[in-house]
Amino acid sequence: MPPPTPGDAEEATPLLAAAEPDARRTKYSPITLIMPVAMICRLAIRLPSTTTFHIIEQLLCRAWYLSHDPGSIPPNGRIPDAMCALPDVQKRYATVLTVMAISDGIGSTVAYASLSFIASRLGRKPAILSAIAIGLAGNMIIIAAKSVGPTEAQFALLALWMLFNSFSQPLIIVFATNMYLVDLVDAEERTAAISSLWGWSTLGSALSFSIGGAITTRSGQDLLVYFVAGSVWIAMFVYVNLVIPESFPKHKRDELQRALASTAQGSWRSVVKPIFEPLYQLKPPRNPETGKRNWRLVICALHVLVVDIGGAYASTAFIVYFTAVHRYTPQETGYALTTLNLVSVATLTTVIPYVVPDPPSPLRTDRVDIHVVFFSFCINCTAFVILASVSSRIAQFGALMLIGCSAGCVPVFRSLVVSSVDPLKQGQTLAAIEMVAAFGKLLSPVLMGSILSATISTIPQLVFYVQAAIVISGATVLFFVR
């Protein structure tokens, strides 16, 4: 076969460009295109969340009464919330949410590895579509769970929903959209862009909690909110499929695979590559001139592991604390979470982009990022200590607002991580950090959930004090980054 001529290469180029349009050449900026995906997918995930917590508590409450006092169950089958304020039901509720959090930790580890595998070989767009499809499937499963009659069947379907839900959590959607975004933004715009993306994603949560709780409370029907969420998932799948261009074209994917092949060793790639390939990016590289290794990513991984062990269970903890201890209704829980997320949105979209301006050097960028992350965690820990110390609704909402002011720590830290590697490997490095974070999320409910389950009837505030101590310890690790 004769070798290809320059004319053949020129002839092939337009066809490749037509197959995968360059996202940089679209008339809309990347943040404009991806923002609706991050925001509305998170809206779809969180829209039925307060209703789901209420359904789980009702199911556990019904199971307790069926075993101990079946005659007390009202004829209409719906048990009043006041009847569920029993120590045994509270402990079971806290235990189930702890199991859910453990499932989320395991599922997210698999999801990050799988999405990284898909994104590095098929592109960022198929990875986003996969996450959306799993979210839609989970939503349909819980509709089926609510529609069946026997309690045993409901528990079985809820277990299946738990599995799908662990693969389509909000942070997984944000991870998929972050991979898309960092492919396209310049280094000097990265921190502000990632923070803005997280902010608009958080806005989806802020809207969902109040909307979802209001739909369920005012309609008196649990299923309606799930049908709304399912419609949103379908709309987003169509939007991504038709509107979003690929940000990681085939020639970059091929280049990445060649780079990975040159660093892989022996049978390691063929056996465990799909799971552990991103973690290889954390291996400290050696400086060819000095011979010293750069431990920067290892320090970042240690930081995110410790802070997630302490803080990943926080949202579950205060939802249990509000509903089981202070008897918040689904609508009140929705308003509380809306307050938290609206303050987070303001912090991420307006404060962080101005606090972290375009600096004159990468070194100064890193130091600013590190100090912003540490200061944000200090605010976060202080807020949870306050939350544990107050009992009035107004004071609790004030503590939640202070927690929202600490939201910048997560995206700014991700920007610090991405700045540490070659642009070609940014997606996989993000996946590696998220996998380490997922392991922290897996350990967090084991530690923090056990504390909450053991003390919910005696000292339910203890979990927040322990959380603050662990998180602030993990935040100090970042000062070792060089």
C-alpha positions in Angstrom: 0.0 0.0 0.0 1.5 3.4 -1.0 2.1 5.9 1.9 -0.4 8.7 2.3 0.3 11.9 0.5 0.0 15.4 1.9 -3.1 15.8 -0.2 -4.7 12.7 1.5 -4.1 14.3 4.9 -5.6 17.6 3.9 -8.6 15.7 2.5 -9.1 13.8 5.8 -8.9 16.9 8.1 -12.3 18.5 7.2 -14.0 15.1 7.7 -12.5 14.8 11.2 -13.5 18.3 12.1 -17.0 17.7 10.9 -17.3 14.5 13.0 -16.2 16.3 16.2 -16.7 20.0 16.2 -14.3 22.0 18.3 -16.0 23.4 21.3 -13.7 26.5 21.2 -15.1 27.5 17.8 -18.7 27.7 18.9 -20.2 31.2 19.2 -21.1 30.6 22.9 -18.5 30.3 25.6 -17.9 26.9 27.3 -19.3 28.1 30.6 -22.5 29.3 28.9 -23.0 25.9 27.2 -22.3 23.7 30.2 -23.9 25.8 32.9 -27.4 24.6 32.2 -26.2 21.0 32.4 -24.5 21.5 35.8 -27.5 23.5 37.2 -30.5 21.6 35.9 -29.1 18.1 36.4 -28.4 19.0 40.0 -32.0 20.4 40.1 -33.2 17.0 38.9 -31.2 15.1 41.4 -32.2 17.2 44.4 -35.8 18.0 43.5 -37.3 14.9 45.2 -34.6 14.6 47.9 -36.6 16.0 50.8 -39.6 13.8 49.7 -37.3 10.8 49.5 -36.1 11.3 53.1 -39.7 11.6 54.2 -40.7 8.4 52.3 -37.8 6.5 53.9 -38.8 7.7 57.4 -42.5 6.8 56.8 -41.5 3.3 55.5 -39.3 2.7 58.6 -42.1 4.1 60.8 -44.7 1.8 59.2 -42.4 -1.2 59.6 -42.0 -0.4 63.3 -45.7 -0.1 63.9 -46.5 -3.3 61.9 -44.1 -5.1 64.3 -45.1 -3.5 67.6 -48.5 -1.8 67.3 -50.3 -2.5 64.0 -53.6 -1.2 65.4 -52.2 2.4 65.7 -51.7 2.8 61.9 -54.4 5.2 60.6 -57.0 3.7 58.1 -55.7 5.9 55.3 -52.2 4.3 55.8 -50.4 7.6 56.2 -48.7 7.8 59.6 -48.6 11.3 61.2 -45.1 12.7 61.7 -45.6 13.0 65.4 -46.1 9.3 65.7 -42.7 8.7 64.1 -40.9 10.7 66.8 -39.8 7.5 68.5 -36.2 6.7 69.6 -36.2 3.3 67.8 -37.5 4.9 64.6 -35.0 7.7 64.8 -32.1 5.3 65.3 -33.3 3.2 62.3 -33.6 6.3 60.2 -30.1 7.5 61.1 -28.8 4.0 60.4 -30.4 3.8 57.0 -29.0 7.2 56.0 -25.6 6.0 57.1 -25.9 3.0 54.9 -26.9 5.3 52.1 -23.9 7.4 52.7 -21.6 4.4 52.6 -23.3 3.2 49.4 -22.7 6.7 47.9 -19.0 6.5 48.8 -18.6 3.1 47.1 -20.8 4.1 44.1 -19.1 7.4 43.5 -15.6 5.7 43.5 -16.8 3.4 40.7 -18.6 6.3 39.0 -15.5 8.5 38.9 -13.3 5.7 37.6 -16.0 4.7 35.0 -16.6 8.3 33.8 -12.9 9.0 33.6 -12.5 5.8 31.5 -15.3 6.9 29.2 -14.1 10.5 28.9 -10.5 9.5 28.1 -11.6 7.1 25.3 -14.9 8.3 23.9 -15.0 11.9 25.0 -16.4 14.2 27.7 -19.9 14.3 26.1 -20.5 10.6 26.3 -19.4 10.7 30.0 -22.0 13.4 30.7 -24.7 11.5 28.8 -23.9 8.4 30.8 -24.4 10.2 34.1 -27.7 11.7 33.0 -29.0 8.3 31.8 -28.2 6.7 35.2 -29.9 9.5 37.0 -33.0 9.1 34.9 -33.0 5.3 35.6 -32.8 5.9 39.4 -35.7 8.2 39.3 -37.9 5.7 37.5 -37.0 3.0 40.0 -38.2 5.1 43.0 -41.4 5.8 41.2 -41.8 2.0 40.9 -41.0 1.6 44.6 -43.7 4.0 45.6 -46.2 2.4 43.3 -45.9 -1.2 44.6 -48.0 -2.2 47.6 -46.0 -4.8 49.8 -43.5 -3.2 52.2 -40.9 -5.9 51.3 -41.1 -5.0 47.6 -40.7 -1.3 48.5 -37.6 -2.0 50.5 -36.2 -4.1 47.6 -36.8 -1.4 45.1 -35.4 1.3 47.4 -32.2 -0.8 47.7 -31.9 -0.8 43.9 -32.6 2.9 43.8 -29.8 3.4 46.4 -27.4 1.7 44.0 -28.4 3.9 41.0 -28.4 7.0 43.2 -24.9 6.3 44.3 -23.8 6.5 40.6 -25.6 9.9 39.9 -24.9 12.1 42.8 -24.6 15.9 42.4 -20.8 15.8 42.7 -20.5 13.2 40.0 -22.4 15.4 37.6 -20.2 18.4 38.6 -17.1 16.2 38.0 -18.3 15.4 34.5 -19.0 19.0 33.7 -15.7 20.1 35.3 -13.8 17.8 33.0 -15.5 19.5 30.1 -14.8 23.0 31.4 -11.1 22.6 32.2 -10.5 21.4 28.6 -11.5 24.8 27.3 -10.7 27.6 29.8 -7.3 29.3 30.0 -5.2 28.9 33.2 -5.7 32.5 34.3 -9.5 32.0 34.1 -9.7 28.6 35.6 -10.4 29.3 39.2 -13.2 31.8 38.5 -14.7 29.5 35.8 -14.7 26.4 38.1 -16.2 28.4 41.0 -18.9 29.9 38.7 -19.8 26.4 37.4 -20.1 25.1 41.0 -22.1 28.2 41.8 -24.6 27.7 39.1 -24.8 24.0 40.0 -25.5 24.9 43.6 -28.3 27.2 42.4 -29.9 24.0 41.0 -29.9 22.6 44.5 -31.1 25.9 46.0 -34.1 25.9 43.7 -34.8 22.2 44.0 -35.1 22.0 47.8 -37.8 24.6 48.1 -39.6 23.6 44.8 -39.5 19.9 45.6 -40.7 20.3 49.2 -43.5 22.7 48.1 -44.7 20.3 45.4 -45.0 17.4 47.8 -46.5 19.5 50.7 -49.1 21.3 48.6 -50.1 18.5 46.4 -50.2 15.9 49.2 -48.8 13.4 46.7 -45.3 11.9 46.8 -45.1 10.8 43.2 -45.7 14.1 41.5 -42.2 15.5 42.3 -40.6 12.3 40.8 -42.4 12.7 37.5 -41.3 16.3 37.3 -37.7 15.3 38.0 -37.9 12.6 35.3 -39.1 15.1 32.8 -36.1 17.3 33.6 -33.7 14.4 33.2 -35.1 13.7 29.7 -34.8 17.3 28.7 -31.2 17.5 29.8 -30.3 14.3 27.9 -31.7 15.8 24.7 -30.0 19.1 25.3 -26.6 17.6 25.8 -27.0 15.3 22.8 -28.0 18.1 20.5 -26.3 21.2 21.8 -23.1 20.4 23.6 -20.0 19.9 21.4 -17.2 17.6 22.3 -14.3 19.3 24.2 -11.8 16.5 24.1 -11.5 15.5 20.4 -10.1 12.2 19.2 -6.6 13.4 18.5 -6.2 14.4 22.1 -7.7 11.2 23.3 -5.2 9.2 21.2 -2.4 11.4 22.5 -3.5 10.7 26.1 -3.6 7.0 25.5 0.0 7.1 24.1 1.2 9.0 27.1 -0.5 6.5 29.5 0.9 3.6 27.6 4.4 5.0 27.9 4.2 5.2 31.7 2.3 2.0 32.3 4.1 -1.2 33.4 3.5 -4.9 32.7 0.2 -6.5 33.3 -0.9 -3.8 35.7 -2.7 -2.0 32.8 -4.6 -5.0 31.5 -5.8 -6.1 34.9 -6.9 -3.1 36.9 -6.6 -0.2 34.4 -10.3 0.7 34.3 -10.5 1.2 38.0 -7.1 2.5 39.1 -5.8 4.3 36.0 -6.6 7.8 37.2 -4.9 7.1 40.6 -1.6 6.7 38.7 -1.6 10.4 38.1 -1.0 10.9 41.9 2.4 9.3 41.7 5.0 12.0 42.6 7.1 12.8 39.5 10.9 13.1 39.8 12.6 16.4 38.9 15.3 15.4 36.3 17.6 18.1 37.4 17.5 17.8 41.2 16.3 14.1 41.5 13.7 15.1 44.1 10.1 14.0 43.8 7.2 16.5 43.7 4.7 15.4 46.4 2.2 18.2 45.6 -0.6 15.9 44.4 0.0 13.4 47.2 -0.5 16.3 49.7 -3.6 17.4 47.9 -5.0 13.8 48.1 -4.2 13.6 51.8 -6.0 16.9 52.3 -9.2 15.9 50.5 -9.2 12.5 52.2 -9.1 14.0 55.7 -11.6 16.8 55.1 -14.1 14.4 53.5 -13.8 11.9 56.3 -14.8 14.7 58.6 -17.2 16.7 56.5 -18.7 14.4 53.8 -21.4 13.3 56.3 -22.3 16.9 57.2 -25.3 17.3 55.0 -26.8 14.0 56.0 -26.1 14.8 59.7 -27.9 18.1 59.8 -30.8 16.7 57.8 -31.2 13.9 60.3 -30.6 16.5 63.1 -33.3 18.8 61.7 -35.9 16.1 60.9 -35.4 13.6 63.8 -34.4 16.0 66.6 -36.1 19.3 65.7 -39.0 17.7 63.7 -38.6 19.8 60.6 -41.3 19.1 57.9 -40.2 18.4 54.3 -41.1 22.0 53.4 -39.1 23.4 56.4 -36.1 21.2 55.5 -36.4 22.4 51.9 -36.3 26.1 53.0 -33.3 25.4 55.3 -31.4 23.8 52.4 -32.4 26.5 50.0 -31.0 29.1 52.4 -27.7 27.2 52.6 -27.5 26.9 48.8 -28.5 30.4 47.9 -25.7 31.8 50.1 -23.3 29.2 48.5 -24.4 30.4 45.0 -23.6 34.1 46.0 -20.2 33.1 47.4 -19.2 31.0 44.3 -20.5 33.3 41.6 -19.6 36.7 43.0 -17.2 36.5 45.9 -14.7 33.9 44.8 -14.1 35.3 41.3 -13.2 38.6 42.9 -11.2 37.2 45.8 -9.1 35.2 43.4 -8.1 37.7 40.7 -5.8 37.1 37.8 -2.4 37.0 39.5 0.9 37.8 37.8 2.5 34.4 38.5 1.5 30.7 39.0 3.2 30.6 42.4 1.1 33.5 43.6 -2.0 31.8 42.2 -1.3 28.7 44.3 -0.7 30.6 47.5 -3.9 32.6 47.1 -5.9 29.4 46.4 -4.4 27.7 49.4 -5.3 30.6 51.7 -8.8 30.8 50.3 -9.4 27.1 50.9 -8.1 27.2 54.4 -10.0 30.4 55.4 -13.2 28.8 53.9 -12.8 25.7 56.0 -12.3 27.8 59.1 -15.6 29.5 58.4 -17.2 26.1 57.8 -16.0 24.6 61.1 -17.1 27.7 63.1 -20.5 27.5 61.5 -21.1 23.8 62.5 -20.0 24.5 66.0 -22.6 27.3 66.1 -25.2 25.0 64.6 -24.5 22.5 67.4 -24.9 25.2 70.1 -28.3 26.7 69.1 -31.8 25.4 69.2 -34.0 28.2 67.6 -35.0 28.1 63.9 -33.6 31.6 63.3 -30.2 30.8 64.8 -30.0 27.5 62.9 -30.7 29.3 59.6 -28.0 31.8 60.5 -25.5 29.0 61.0 -26.5 27.5 57.6 -25.9 30.9 56.0 -22.4 30.9 57.5 -21.8 27.4 56.1 -22.8 28.7 52.7 -20.1 31.4 53.0 -17.5 28.6 53.1 -18.5 27.1 49.7 -15.5 28.3 47.9 -13.2 25.7 49.4 -14.3 22.9 47.1 -13.9 24.5 43.6 -10.8 26.5 44.5 -9.1 23.3 45.7 -10.0 21.6 42.4 -8.5 24.5 40.5 -5.3 24.1 42.6 -5.2 20.4 41.6 -5.7 21.0 37.9 -2.9 23.7 37.9 -0.5 20.9 39.1 -0.5 18.8 35.9 -0.2 18.9 32.1 -3.5 20.0 30.4 -3.8 16.7 28.7 -4.0 14.9 32.0 -6.3 17.3 33.8 -9.4 15.2 33.5 -7.7 12.1 34.9 -6.1 14.0 37.7 -9.5 15.4 38.7 -10.8 11.9 38.6 -8.0 10.7 40.9 -8.7 13.4 43.5 -12.4 12.7 43.3 -11.8 9.0 43.8 -9.7 9.8 46.9 -12.5 12.1 48.1 -15.0 9.3 47.5 -13.0 7.0 49.8 -13.2 9.7 52.4 -16.9 9.9 51.8 -17.1 6.2 52.3 -15.3 6.3 55.6 -17.2 9.4 56.8 -20.5 7.7 57.5 -18.8 4.8 59.1 -17.2 7.2 61.6 -19.5 10.2 61.8 -22.7 8.2 61.1 -21.8 5.8 64.0 -21.4 8.8 66.3 -24.7 10.2 65.2 -26.6 6.9 65.5 -25.2 6.3 69.0 -25.9 9.8 70.3 -29.0 11.0 68.5 -31.2 10.3 71.5 -28.7 11.8 74.0 -26.2 14.3 72.6 -27.0 14.7 68.8 -24.8 17.8 68.6 -21.6 15.8 69.3 -21.2 14.8 65.6 -20.7 18.4 64.6 -18.0 19.1 67.2 -16.0 16.0 66.0 -16.5 17.0 62.4 -15.1 20.5 63.0 -12.0 19.1 64.7 -11.2 16.6 61.8 -11.9 19.1 59.0 -9.7 21.9 60.4 -6.9 19.4 60.9 -7.2 18.3 57.2 -7.3 21.9 56.0 -3.9 22.7 57.5 -2.3 19.9 55.4 -2.5 22.2 52.3 0.2 24.5 53.8 2.8 21.8 52.9 2.1 22.3 49.2 5.1 23.8 47.4 
